[in-house]
Amino acid sequence: MKYFIAVYQKLKNTYLSQSSMENDLPMICPSLRVYENEELELLKPQNQLNDDQKKALSIIKKQNMAYELNSVPISSQFWDLNPNNSLFDIYRDILDKNNLKNLEESLDKTLAIESSILFDAKKNDTKEFKAYKKYRLAHEQVIDKITAHLELFDDLDSDEERNNWNDQLTHLNGTKEIAFSDWKIKGNKDNIDKELTRINKASDADVYLAMAQNAKNTFEVAEKTDVITNASIHDINFIPYDFMENESGWNNIRIEKQELETLYTEAKNSHENLPSEILSIDYDEGVIQAVELDYSFVHLKRNWFSKNFMLSQLFEWNEPKKNIGRTNNFQ
């Protein structure tokens, strides 16, 4: 079955060589299913079908195809899609159970508590925060002096100048240590830094909350307007019809035996999971001199799907894990 895997690797390489979109999530799920010409005929637009019975069958066929393309692979090895494992349902589950409400409540509480360490009742800096700023500035000024002093070294000509330069550097380093000590002790550095970190985390949570809420709102609108059924099934445009002649249509490719062997080796060495059910299929490949096929890349637009909030460090998933694929692989 290695030439089947070689073809998969060829298509993967071809796609990656053409796509430079950072947010593109390519999915290759090789399947052993064979579609008959009669089935492909049903994927044509309704206006290309003259038979009323075929038009009815066409809607059913397109519906099944849409469910299939809007699903996730049947196993963790990403081989073959499972129409019963709907991405729409999995995504709904994530939005419902990602502790969005708890996060919102926690964020409100965090923002409601004003920092008494940084500001007084009149919104002015506390004496501790004033000291922090004062001694931080003093420390930064010493750092600037050291930086300027280091830049003078290349212009020194004599040993005496270099010795004087070195003495000044030693003095500046000592001043830096004193300035840092003052910042840490007199400037309440540790406590103020801790408070600033807490506020920054609250800001990160605010951004995450906005992304997650926006994703949920978009999804709910999609579900209410039924975009996952009729609007995306009837006369769908992402099916590659055999009469297409542009970049979205069918392309022909021929892979010679030597390249097939190289591609198979590449696939094995790429550390991707190759399922045993594929590898166990045995047939005589010695008679195969080349493989020729037509292929097409199908581009889906799932406007209801957003992955950004799930990539945040604040995203947590405490529910049992489902097979939702990986973003760093073909999924």
Secondary structure, DSSP 8 states (H G I E B T S, - for coil): -HHHHHHHHHHHHHHHHH---TT-------------HHHHHTTS-GGG---HHHHHHHHHHHHHHHHHHTEEESSTT--SEEEEEEHHHHHHHHHHHS-HHHHHHHHHHHHHS--TTTB-TTS-B-HHHHHHHHHHHHHHHHHHHHHHHHTTGGG--SHHHHHHHHHHHHHHHHHHHHHHHHHHHTT-HHHHHHHHHHHHHHHHHHHHHHHHHHHHHHHHHHHHTTTTTHHHHTT-S-S--TT--STTS-EEEEEEHHHHHHHHHHHHHTT----HHHHT-----TT--EEEEEE-------TT---GGGGSTT----S-------TTS--
